[in-house]
């Protein structure tokens, strides 16, 4: 039995065991709160057209932006071993500089202030 077959068999076995264990151990008696379709503290009987703060979207966009930054910077230690590490470091520095300048601009414009 080679290593690849062993690893595939082991991962499939562990996945099946954990899935079966989850169905067996999980709570199956939901209460009224779990069956309620409303979440996040919104009043289910009020108007559905309440104004939603744009600041929530700003936080989500900032999170996604810096999450993408981390994904771009993750392979950087391996990329420095390429033939032209200066090119890689230049592009990385450019990306970091643009993100930092954008963050400073938003900060100075007051876009990151939560309370108005």
TABEL-V491725 format. One record per run of one state. SS is the DSSP state (a for helix, b for strand, c for the rest). FROM is the first residue (numbers start at 1). LEN is the number of residues. If there is no record, write none. Layout:
BEGIN
ss-><SS & SS>
from-><FROM & FROM>
len-><LEN & LEN>
END
This chain:
BEGIN
ss-><c & a & c & a & c & a & c & a & c & a & c>
from-><1 & 3 & 26 & 32 & 36 & 54 & 75 & 76 & 80 & 85 & 110>
len-><2 & 23 & 6 & 4 & 18 & 21 & 1 & 4 & 5 & 25 & 7>
END
